[in-house]
Amino acid sequence: MSRAPREAAEVFDWGAFLGVLPWTVLAVVVVLGVTLAVALGQGRHTVVDVAWGLGFVAIAVAAFLAGDGDPGRSWLVLALTAGWGLRLGAHIHRRSRGRGEDPRYEELLAKAPPGGRTAFAVRRIYLTQGVVMWFVSLPVQVAMVQPQGLGALAWAGAAVWAVGLFFETVGDWQLERFRAEPSNRGRVLDTGLWHYTRHPNYFGDACVWWGLWLVAASAWPGVLFVLSPLAMTWNLAKGTGAALLEKDIADRRPDYADYVRRTSGFVPLPPRKPQRRGTPS
């Protein structure tokens, strides 16, 4: 494989892009196959959450090795994807270490037919996650084949990625510190980044993928893959992210309903002022 600089005017090679796709599919299969083996050995499927970020890293590496795009663009996208994925994987591993099965997976696997728990898990957890992972990563994959050099929009995408990583990393750190204090048990974190959004980590995650899309969109045909960050954003805000997390949290934390009334659900915004009694909404 050659990574010599290519002319910016060179036409995008769709054949080369299609040639990358089988390798990225294989990367997903290998990562999730290994994860399934580990999950069965540990007796808990929550380890698939650790594989989420690592799977994207594997896809980026596979596309980097199979692609032949501009070296600067390829290295930038690889570094951004790996930086995000490795940090997320390490964070989730540290958070879930020593714990049992995630309640989300317990609820899902309770629907499995007798004797078919593993096959049910493969179909409903691993296959679903693999498809979403591969689809969301399409901007990363196409960027590894684009012959154009980096321009202003690509660097703007890197800046959006950096904002996202800041929100995600700092939000996770603030939540860890809050939970580590016994006096905070049952209380709601509403300081720091959590003062402006109920989910700074999910907002940051979305920014990371919009940033990576912008890097790809700075050259043809990256703009065509806008559904990838849209899918990730919907999943974080309405799918298995914020909406699922908040489904029953008010039952466990009485102050959470008030927190919801005054705090943005996703995009960071100044908190809403409490209304006086009798004031129309």
Buried (B, 14 or more C-beta within 10 A) or exposed (E): EEBEEBEEEEEBBEEBBEBBBEBBBBBBBEBBEBBBEBBEEEEBBBBBBBBBBBBBBBBBBBBBBBBBBBBBBBBBBBEBBBBBBBBBBEBBBEBBEEEEBBEBBEEBBEEBEEEEEBEBBBEBBBEEBBEBBBEBBBBBBBBBBBBBBBEEBBEBBBEBBBBBBBBBBBBBBBBEEBEEEEEEEEEBBBEBBBBBBBBBBBBBBBBBBBBBBBBBBBBBBBBEBBBBBBBBBEBBBEBEBBBEEBEEBBEEBEEBEEBBEBBBBBEBEEBEEEEEEEEEE
